[in-house]
Amino acid sequence: MRALKRTLRRWLYIVHRWVGIVTCLFFAMWIISGVVMMYVAFPGLSDKERLAALPDVQWETAALSPDDAMKAAGATRYPRDLRLSMLADEPVYRITGWDGKRRAISAVDGRVITGISERQALAVAQHHPAARSPRLEAIIDRDQWSVTARYDPLRPLYLIALGDDAGTKLYISSRSGEVALDTSRTERVWNWLGSIPHWIYPTVLRQDGPLWRSVVLWISGICLIIGVTGIWIGILRVRLKHRYASGRITPYRGWMAWHHVTGLIAGIFVLTWTFSGWLSLNPGEYFAGSNTKPEALQRYAGHDAPTIAARLPTPPSAAVEARFVWLDDSPMMIAASRDGVQRPLDATSGQIVTLPQERLWSAATKLLPQARLAERIVLGEYDSYWYAHHHDRELPVLRAVFDDDATTWLHISPVTGDIVGRADGSRRTYRWLFNALHSFDFRLLLMYRPAWDIVVWLLSILGTIVSGSGVVIGWRYLRR
């Protein structure tokens, strides 16, 4: 047994030493890039940014009703999303079906829009608040910033530089004229030091989603194993009572001592960061998704036929977008202004309506017909499961708690009636195993934001010392 233990320990050291040369590079890369991501996110298009780039809807030129638009699109049931906005100087209906397919219908003459010209794309870009002298740079299928599959229904994309000081570029769908994405020079530069290395996100790899996912799972999984071996070795080699010469707790000196001691202090945080990052890809599809099922949304709407308004109502004030929705078998039009404020209107008269909470609770009972609405909670402030961090979240919000096996929570906007969030027991566990461990989204730290920055910076510095010293040690082994 002693011989076996010596052999196993020897192989433990050998594997950690040689595989650790590569994994320490990944640890250092993830930690440093993670600090960058604290302040610069991967380019995207928020709803507020999208609305700010839209012109006011020209109601007087829209001859087509929402019902006529669905008929022109060939809809056989009410779509997942139906909205009216402008395509440059033309009002259009944008329809997204439950199968994910998108259609654009002219509200002027009812024609199906299957493509837009370069001139139209430049006209769309001209309405962006940052536009100075828009010019077309290229027509692209995908690049580093538009690599994910969410943009597939919109490709190819017009890439248009707005000519502003921030170096803003717009990605406009050549199929529908929608603004798909915007990026700034700051985002593009810093993300080469942030999200791209952190997520192992080069276009050539990320464009193949399943391959990218497998690569990241294997790399982070191997790094996780090496991290465990490092902590194990650190514990085996440390002496707190019967110390080494000169009262030292470590037998090492120089970079090896730094690696050993800081690894004992910060190794567990490096390990939890790696573990939670591995979990972010949901290996084995163990955790449930966060989206509400289509069947539940249809029950909540209470209407499935492709009808809502035979005449297009005019809102009492300017709007850049109108969204047509059913709520508990009642038709509504949600009018959005350029500043992101949304107002519910009656879909027939166009008058502003107020949604009584009792009506929303009544509609919520239909979301999960096999379960009982056990609790009705009005959240007036953020808690551990509904909070803002790197993105805004609506307050107040209604939380409908059901007594099903998964103890499902559904969050509902009291303004528009939209389902704005879903969390069951699986997602709440994921919140602690991923968000809490990876982003330190603890309520106390988020309440006093500088505390969050200080804690994450301190742990990142210690983690960089652990991984950086491992890189130096590995380089010296290789030179020998």
C-alpha positions in Angstrom: 0.0 0.0 0.0 2.9 2.4 0.8 4.4 1.7 -2.6 1.0 2.2 -4.3 0.5 5.5 -2.5 4.0 6.7 -3.5 3.3 5.8 -7.1 0.0 7.5 -7.1 1.4 10.6 -5.5 4.3 10.7 -8.0 1.8 10.5 -10.9 -0.3 13.2 -9.2 2.7 15.5 -9.2 3.7 14.6 -12.8 0.2 15.2 -14.3 -0.3 18.4 -12.4 3.2 19.7 -13.4 3.0 19.0 -17.2 -0.7 19.4 -17.9 -0.7 22.4 -15.6 1.7 24.2 -18.0 -1.1 24.5 -20.5 -4.0 24.9 -18.1 -2.3 27.7 -16.2 -2.4 29.7 -19.4 -6.1 29.2 -19.6 -6.6 30.1 -16.0 -4.6 33.3 -16.4 -6.5 34.1 -19.6 -9.9 33.6 -18.0 -9.1 35.7 -14.9 -7.6 38.7 -16.7 -10.3 38.7 -19.5 -13.0 38.3 -16.8 -11.8 41.6 -15.2 -12.2 43.3 -18.6 -15.7 41.8 -18.9 -16.7 43.4 -15.6 -16.8 46.8 -17.4 -17.1 46.0 -21.2 -19.8 43.5 -22.3 -19.9 41.7 -25.6 -21.6 43.8 -28.2 -25.4 43.5 -28.4 -28.5 45.5 -29.1 -30.7 46.2 -26.0 -34.3 47.0 -26.4 -33.7 50.5 -25.3 -31.0 51.0 -28.0 -33.2 49.4 -30.7 -36.1 51.8 -29.9 -33.8 54.8 -29.8 -32.8 54.1 -33.4 -36.4 54.0 -34.7 -38.3 57.0 -36.2 -41.9 57.8 -35.2 -44.5 55.6 -36.8 -46.3 57.4 -39.6 -49.8 56.3 -38.8 -51.4 58.2 -41.6 -49.6 56.2 -44.2 -50.4 52.8 -42.7 -53.3 51.5 -44.7 -53.1 47.8 -43.5 -54.7 46.6 -40.3 -53.0 44.0 -38.0 -55.5 41.4 -39.2 -54.7 42.2 -42.8 -51.0 41.9 -42.1 -51.4 38.4 -40.6 -53.5 37.4 -43.6 -50.9 38.7 -46.0 -48.2 36.7 -44.1 -50.3 33.5 -44.4 -50.7 33.2 -40.6 -53.0 30.3 -39.5 -52.8 31.2 -35.8 -51.8 34.2 -33.7 -48.0 34.7 -34.0 -45.5 34.8 -31.2 -44.8 38.4 -31.9 -46.6 41.1 -34.0 -45.4 44.7 -34.1 -45.6 47.8 -36.3 -42.6 50.1 -36.8 -40.9 52.0 -39.6 -38.5 50.7 -42.3 -36.9 54.1 -43.1 -40.0 56.0 -44.3 -42.3 53.1 -44.7 -44.4 51.5 -41.9 -44.1 47.7 -41.8 -45.5 44.9 -39.7 -42.9 42.5 -38.4 -44.2 39.0 -37.6 -42.4 36.2 -35.8 -44.1 32.8 -35.8 -43.9 30.1 -33.1 -41.5 28.3 -35.4 -39.1 31.3 -35.3 -39.6 32.4 -38.9 -39.8 36.1 -39.5 -41.9 38.0 -42.0 -42.1 41.7 -42.9 -45.3 43.0 -44.4 -45.6 46.6 -45.8 -48.4 48.4 -43.9 -48.8 50.6 -47.0 -49.7 48.1 -49.7 -49.5 44.7 -48.0 -46.6 43.3 -50.0 -44.2 40.8 -48.4 -40.8 42.3 -48.0 -38.1 39.8 -48.7 -35.1 42.1 -49.2 -34.0 45.8 -48.9 -31.6 47.8 -51.0 -28.4 49.5 -49.9 -30.1 52.8 -50.2 -32.9 51.6 -47.8 -30.3 50.3 -45.4 -28.5 53.7 -45.3 -31.9 55.4 -44.7 -32.5 53.1 -41.8 -29.1 53.9 -40.4 -29.7 57.6 -40.8 -32.3 57.5 -37.9 -29.7 56.2 -35.4 -29.0 58.9 -32.8 -25.2 58.5 -33.4 -25.5 58.8 -37.2 -23.3 61.5 -38.7 -22.3 60.4 -42.2 -23.4 56.7 -42.7 -21.6 54.7 -45.3 -21.8 51.1 -46.3 -18.6 49.2 -45.4 -19.6 45.7 -46.5 -22.3 43.1 -46.9 -21.4 40.2 -44.6 -22.8 36.8 -43.7 -21.2 36.7 -40.3 -18.2 38.2 -38.5 -16.8 38.2 -35.0 -19.6 40.2 -33.5 -22.5 38.6 -35.4 -21.3 35.0 -35.2 -24.1 33.5 -33.1 -27.1 31.7 -34.5 -29.6 34.3 -33.2 -28.8 36.4 -36.3 -29.4 33.6 -38.8 -32.9 34.7 -39.8 -31.6 38.2 -40.6 -28.5 37.3 -42.7 -26.9 38.6 -44.9 -26.2 41.9 -43.0 -25.4 45.4 -44.2 -22.4 46.6 -42.2 -22.7 50.4 -42.0 -20.3 52.8 -40.3 -22.2 55.8 -38.8 -19.2 58.2 -38.9 -19.4 59.3 -35.3 -16.5 59.8 -32.9 -17.3 56.5 -31.1 -16.8 54.5 -34.3 -20.3 53.0 -34.1 -21.2 50.4 -36.7 -24.7 49.1 -37.4 -25.6 45.6 -38.7 -28.9 45.9 -40.7 -30.7 42.8 -42.0 -30.8 42.7 -45.8 -34.0 40.6 -45.6 -36.2 42.8 -43.4 -34.3 46.1 -42.7 -34.2 45.5 -39.0 -31.3 46.8 -37.0 -29.7 43.6 -35.7 -26.7 44.8 -33.8 -24.5 47.8 -33.1 -20.9 48.0 -31.9 -18.6 50.8 -30.9 -14.8 51.0 -31.3 -14.4 50.7 -27.5 -16.4 47.5 -27.5 -14.6 46.0 -30.4 -11.1 46.7 -29.0 -11.7 45.7 -25.4 -13.6 42.5 -26.3 -10.4 41.1 -27.9 -9.1 41.2 -24.3 -12.4 40.3 -22.7 -15.2 38.1 -24.0 -13.4 36.6 -27.0 -10.5 34.9 -25.1 -12.8 34.3 -22.1 -15.4 32.4 -24.0 -12.8 31.0 -26.5 -14.9 32.8 -29.1 -13.0 33.0 -32.4 -15.4 33.1 -35.4 -13.9 30.1 -37.0 -14.8 28.0 -34.0 -17.9 29.8 -32.7 -19.8 29.6 -36.0 -20.1 25.8 -35.4 -22.2 25.9 -32.1 -22.0 22.2 -31.2 -18.2 22.0 -31.9 -17.6 25.2 -29.9 -19.6 23.9 -27.0 -17.7 20.6 -26.9 -14.3 22.3 -27.1 -15.1 24.6 -24.2 -16.6 21.8 -22.1 -13.5 19.7 -22.6 -11.0 22.5 -22.0 -12.8 23.7 -18.8 -13.3 20.2 -17.6 -9.6 19.3 -17.9 -8.7 22.6 -16.2 -11.2 21.8 -13.4 -9.4 18.4 -12.8 -6.0 20.1 -12.8 -7.3 22.7 -10.3 -8.4 19.9 -8.0 -5.0 18.2 -8.2 -3.3 21.5 -7.4 -5.3 22.0 -4.2 -4.7 18.4 -3.2 -1.0 18.8 -3.7 -1.0 22.1 -1.9 -2.6 20.5 1.1 -0.2 17.5 1.0 2.9 19.8 1.0 1.9 22.5 3.5 3.0 22.3 7.2 1.3 24.4 9.7 2.5 22.7 12.9 5.7 20.9 12.2 7.1 23.5 9.8 10.0 23.4 7.4 13.3 25.1 8.0 13.2 28.7 9.1 9.6 28.2 10.2 8.3 28.1 6.6 5.0 26.4 5.8 6.1 25.5 2.3 9.1 23.6 1.1 9.4 25.8 -2.0 11.1 29.0 -2.7 10.7 31.7 -5.3 7.9 31.3 -7.9 7.1 27.8 -6.5 6.5 29.3 -3.1 4.2 32.0 -4.6 2.3 29.3 -6.5 1.9 27.1 -3.4 0.9 29.7 -0.9 -1.4 31.8 -3.1 -2.9 28.5 -4.5 -3.8 27.5 -0.9 -5.5 30.9 -0.4 -7.2 31.6 -3.7 -7.2 28.1 -5.3 -10.7 27.4 -4.2 -12.0 30.6 -5.9 -10.2 29.7 -9.1 -11.7 26.2 -8.9 -15.3 27.6 -8.3 -14.9 30.0 -11.2 -13.8 27.2 -13.4 -16.6 24.9 -12.2 -19.3 27.5 -12.6 -17.9 28.5 -16.0 -18.2 24.8 -17.0 -21.8 24.8 -15.8 -22.6 27.8 -17.9 -22.8 25.4 -20.9 -25.3 23.3 -19.0 -23.6 19.9 -19.6 -26.0 17.1 -20.1 -28.9 19.6 -20.3 -29.2 19.0 -16.5 -30.7 22.4 -15.7 -34.1 23.6 -17.1 -34.3 26.5 -19.5 -35.4 29.9 -18.5 -38.0 30.5 -21.3 -41.7 30.1 -20.7 -43.2 27.4 -22.9 -45.3 28.4 -25.9 -48.3 26.5 -24.6 -48.2 28.5 -21.4 -48.0 31.8 -23.3 -50.9 30.8 -25.5 -53.0 30.0 -22.4 -52.0 33.3 -20.9 -53.0 35.2 -24.1 -56.4 33.3 -24.2 -56.6 33.7 -28.0 -55.1 31.7 -30.8 -56.8 32.8 -34.0 -54.9 35.3 -36.3 -57.1 38.3 -35.4 -56.7 41.2 -33.1 -57.8 44.5 -34.8 -59.6 44.9 -38.1 -58.6 48.6 -38.1 -55.3 50.1 -37.0 -55.9 52.4 -34.0 -53.9 55.7 -33.6 -52.3 56.2 -30.2 -52.8 59.6 -28.4 -49.1 60.4 -28.5 -46.1 59.6 -30.7 -44.7 56.1 -30.7 -41.8 54.4 -32.5 -43.2 50.9 -32.2 -46.6 49.3 -31.6 -46.8 45.7 -30.3 -50.1 43.8 -30.6 -50.8 41.3 -27.9 -53.6 39.3 -26.3 -54.0 39.2 -22.6 -56.6 36.9 -21.1 -58.6 37.1 -24.3 -58.4 40.9 -24.4 -56.7 42.7 -27.3 -54.0 45.3 -26.5 -51.5 47.4 -28.3 -48.3 48.2 -26.4 -47.0 51.5 -27.7 -43.3 52.2 -27.1 -41.7 55.7 -27.3 -38.1 56.4 -28.2 -37.0 56.6 -24.6 -38.1 53.0 -24.0 -41.3 53.9 -22.1 -44.2 51.5 -22.9 -47.9 52.3 -22.6 -50.7 49.7 -22.9 -53.5 50.8 -25.2 -56.9 49.4 -26.2 -56.3 47.6 -29.6 -59.6 48.9 -31.0 -59.8 52.5 -29.7 -56.2 53.3 -29.1 -57.0 54.8 -25.7 -54.6 54.3 -22.8 -55.6 51.5 -20.4 -54.5 50.5 -16.9 -54.1 46.9 -16.1 -55.6 46.0 -12.7 -53.4 43.6 -10.8 -56.4 41.3 -10.2 -56.7 40.9 -13.9 -53.1 39.9 -14.2 -53.3 37.4 -11.4 -56.4 35.9 -13.0 -54.6 35.5 -16.3 -51.6 34.0 -14.4 -53.7 31.2 -13.1 -54.0 29.8 -16.7 -50.2 29.6 -17.2 -49.9 26.3 -15.3 -53.4 24.7 -15.3 -52.3 21.6 -13.4 -50.9 23.7 -10.5 -52.4 26.2 -8.1 -51.3 29.9 -7.8 -50.0 29.5 -4.2 -48.6 33.0 -3.7 -49.1 36.5 -5.2 -46.0 38.7 -4.4 -45.5 42.3 -5.5 -41.7 42.9 -5.6 -41.0 46.6 -4.9 -37.3 46.1 -4.6 -34.7 43.6 -5.9 -34.0 40.3 -4.1 -31.6 37.4 -4.6 -33.5 36.1 -7.6 -34.8 39.3 -9.3 -32.0 41.8 -9.4 -30.1 44.2 -11.8 -26.5 43.5 -12.6 -25.0 44.6 -16.0 -28.6 44.9 -17.2 -31.8 46.6 -16.2 -34.8 44.8 -14.7 -38.2 46.2 -14.2 -39.5 47.2 -10.8 -42.1 46.8 -9.4 -42.8 43.3 -10.7 -45.4 40.6 -9.9 -44.1 37.2 -8.8 -46.6 34.4 -9.3 -45.6 31.4 -7.2 -47.1 28.0 -8.2 -47.3 24.8 -6.2 -46.2 22.4 -9.0 -43.4 19.9 -8.4 -40.8 22.4 -9.7 -42.2 25.3 -7.6 -42.3 27.5 -10.6 -42.1 31.3 -10.3 -43.2 33.6 -13.1 -42.5 37.3 -13.1 -45.1 39.6 -14.7 -44.8 43.2 -15.7 -47.6 45.2 -14.0 -47.4 47.8 -16.8 -47.7 45.7 -19.9 -48.7 42.3 -18.6 -45.7 40.7 -20.3 -44.1 37.5 -18.8 -40.6 38.9 -18.1 -39.0 36.0 -16.3 -39.4 32.4 -15.3 -37.6 30.4 -12.5 -38.3 27.0 -11.2 -36.3 25.0 -8.6 -33.7 24.0 -11.2 -33.1 27.6 -12.4 -32.9 28.8 -8.8 -30.2 26.2 -8.1 -28.4 27.2 -11.3 -28.5 30.8 -10.1 -26.4 29.9 -7.1 -24.1 27.4 -8.8 -23.4 29.7 -11.8 -24.3 33.4 -11.2 -23.3 33.5 -7.6 -20.1 31.5 -8.0 -19.0 33.0 -11.3 -20.1 36.6 -11.1 -20.4 37.0 -7.3 -24.0 38.2 -7.7 -24.6 38.3 -4.0 -27.2 40.7 -2.9 -25.1 42.4 -0.2 -22.3 43.1 -2.6 -24.6 44.4 -5.3 -26.3 46.7 -2.9 -22.9 48.4 -2.3 -21.4 48.2 -5.7 -17.9 49.3 -4.9 -17.7 46.4 -2.5 -18.4 44.0 -5.4 -15.6 45.5 -7.5 -13.1 45.4 -4.6 -13.9 41.7 -3.8 -13.7 40.6 -7.4 -10.6 42.6 -8.1 -8.8 41.2 -5.0 -9.7 37.6 -5.9 -8.7 38.2 -9.5 -5.3 39.5 -8.4 -4.7 36.4 -6.3 -5.9 34.1 -9.0 -3.6 35.8 -11.5 -0.6 35.3 -9.1 -1.6 31.6 -8.9 -1.9 31.1 -12.6 0.9 33.5 -13.6 3.4 31.8 -11.3 2.3 28.5 -12.8 3.1 29.8 -16.3 6.5 30.9 -15.2 7.3 27.6 -13.5 6.0 25.7 -16.6 8.2 27.8 -18.9 11.2 27.0 -16.8 10.5 23.3 -16.9 10.1 23.4 -20.7 13.4 25.3 -21.1 15.2 22.6 -19.2 
